Amino acid sequence: MRIGCAIFDFDGTLFDSMGIWEDVGDRYLISKGKIPKPTLREDLRALSLYQAAVFIRNEYDLDISPEKIMGEVNKVIEKYYLEEVLPKPGVIEFLEKMKRKNIPMCIATASDRYHIESALKRCNLLCYFEKIFTCDENGHGKDEPDIFIEAADFFGVPYGRAFVFEDAIHAASTAKQAGFFVVSVKDVSEMRQEKLKEV
């Protein structure tokens, strides 16, 4: 089947960036001269950013408002995307092969546009993508197919010929159920690899 277009997730699919969401709490507390407890990641896992900020303030005796903590945490994340994060092994070669075959490519991400564009520019990869779609701008998360539909419609490609590359099972399942051709990408952040392969 001829690939009509390629719709790539960013975090965990193109870039090895899922780790920041695991250790941003540690990084932040260390920057404040605090020693993170071994349970910190688990403590924060199910919390919203605001809830996590309140937890960190109370648990680590920080005399800072939750709003300021949130802003400072976002700066830690921003610094990571601007200066550190790298493509996953094989990504550059794969994108080059797709480009040589004239397959149009875009990104559909739940992350912040500024972070994504900054990482792509630093790694000289922005040129491979005709457009970046974000969940914030689309108004829907990847538990709904809207961002994939917007991307396929942008290229004028039937959903069955639009290939969605995803590492997260919830997003892969959403795209599959909407009729897209899904390619699973292995990442250590997704524990349900066998189920992802089934999708």
JOPE-V574061 format. One record per backbone hydrogen bond with DSSP energy under -1.0 kcal/mol. NH is the residue of the N-H (numbers start at 1). CO is the residue of the C=O. Records with the same first field share a line. If there is no record, write none. Layout:
BEGIN
NH: CO  CO
END
This chain:
BEGIN
4: 161
5: 161
6: 104
7: 163
8: 106
9: 165
12: 15
13: 10
14: 10
15: 10
16: 86
17: 15
20: 17
23: 19
24: 20
27: 23
28: 24
29: 25
30: 26
31: 27
33: 30
34: 29
40: 37
43: 39
44: 40
45: 41
47: 44
52: 48
53: 49
54: 50
55: 51
56: 52
57: 53
58: 54
59: 55
60: 56
62: 57
64: 62
69: 65
70: 66
71: 67
72: 68
73: 69
74: 70
75: 71
76: 72
77: 73
78: 74
79: 75
80: 76
81: 77
82: 78
83: 79
84: 80
85: 80
88: 14
91: 88
94: 90
95: 91
96: 92
97: 93
98: 94
99: 95
100: 96
101: 97
102: 99
103: 98
106: 6
107: 131
108: 8
109: 133
116: 112
117: 113
118: 114
119: 115
120: 116
121: 117
122: 118
123: 119
124: 121
125: 120
128: 125
129: 126
130: 105
133: 107
135: 109
138: 134
139: 135
144: 141
149: 145
150: 146
151: 147
152: 148
153: 149
154: 150
155: 151
157: 152
161: 158
162: 159
163: 5
164: 181
165: 7
166: 183
172: 168
173: 169
174: 170
175: 171
176: 172
177: 173
178: 174
179: 176
180: 175
181: 162
183: 164
185: 166
190: 187
193: 191
196: 192
197: 193
198: 194
199: 195
END
